[in-house]
């Protein structure tokens, strides 16, 4: 799944990541997240979230023009960023 700001919103909480778009809402607990990494694109940089929830696609990419701010929020909430 691909989601882009401002059409989608990513919320980083200490034990949960919420992604809300016009078509879908995804909630991932910290235990369900396998890996979070940078995902390069042409116009912006994405946050790739790999997870273990079989109801969702194997990974989600959240596209943002504020990559460093999102990465900082993830690290501040003790998510491992590769």
C-alpha positions as CSV (number, residue, x, y, z in Angstrom):
1,X,0.0,0.0,0.0
2,X,1.2,3.5,-0.8
3,X,-0.2,6.5,1.1
4,X,0.8,10.2,0.6
5,X,0.5,13.3,2.8
6,X,-1.9,15.3,2.7
7,X,-4.3,12.5,1.4
8,X,-3.2,10.3,4.3
9,X,-2.1,10.9,7.8
10,X,0.5,9.0,9.8
11,X,0.3,9.2,13.5
12,X,3.2,7.8,15.6
13,X,2.4,6.8,19.2
14,X,4.7,5.1,21.7
15,X,3.1,1.6,21.0
16,X,1.1,2.1,17.9
17,X,1.4,3.6,14.4
18,X,-1.9,4.7,12.8
19,X,-2.2,5.4,9.1
20,X,-5.4,6.9,7.8
21,X,-6.2,7.5,4.2
22,X,-9.4,8.1,2.3
23,X,-9.6,4.4,1.4
24,X,-8.2,2.6,4.4
25,X,-7.1,2.8,8.0
26,X,-4.2,0.7,9.3
27,X,-3.2,0.3,12.9
28,X,0.1,-1.4,13.7
29,X,1.4,-2.2,17.2
30,X,5.1,-2.0,17.8
31,X,5.2,-5.8,18.1
32,X,3.7,-6.2,14.6
33,X,6.3,-4.0,13.0
34,X,9.3,-5.9,11.5
35,X,11.3,-3.1,10.0
36,X,11.0,0.6,9.2
37,X,13.3,2.1,6.6
38,X,13.8,4.9,4.1
39,X,12.2,4.4,0.7
40,X,13.6,6.7,-2.1
41,X,11.3,8.3,-4.7
42,X,11.5,10.8,-7.4
43,X,9.7,13.7,-5.7
44,X,9.7,12.8,-2.1
45,X,11.1,10.2,0.3
46,X,8.9,7.5,1.8
47,X,8.8,5.6,5.1
48,X,8.6,1.9,4.4
49,X,7.0,-0.1,7.2
50,X,7.2,-3.9,7.0
51,X,4.9,-5.7,9.3
52,X,3.5,-9.1,10.3
53,X,-0.2,-8.5,9.9
54,X,-1.6,-10.9,7.3
55,X,-4.7,-8.7,6.6
56,X,-2.6,-6.0,5.1
57,X,-0.1,-6.0,2.3
58,X,3.4,-7.0,3.5
59,X,4.7,-3.4,3.6
60,X,3.3,0.1,3.6
61,X,5.0,3.2,2.1
62,X,4.1,6.6,3.5
63,X,5.3,9.3,1.2
64,X,6.2,12.6,2.8
65,X,8.1,15.8,2.1
66,X,9.1,15.9,5.8
67,X,11.1,12.7,6.0
68,X,13.4,13.9,8.8
69,X,10.5,15.0,11.0
70,X,8.7,11.7,10.6
71,X,12.0,9.7,11.2
72,X,12.6,11.8,14.3
73,X,9.1,11.1,15.6
74,X,9.7,7.4,15.1
75,X,13.0,7.4,16.9
76,X,11.7,9.5,19.8
77,X,9.0,6.9,20.2
78,X,11.6,4.1,20.3
79,X,10.9,2.6,16.9
80,X,14.0,1.1,15.3
81,X,14.8,2.8,12.0
82,X,17.1,1.0,9.6
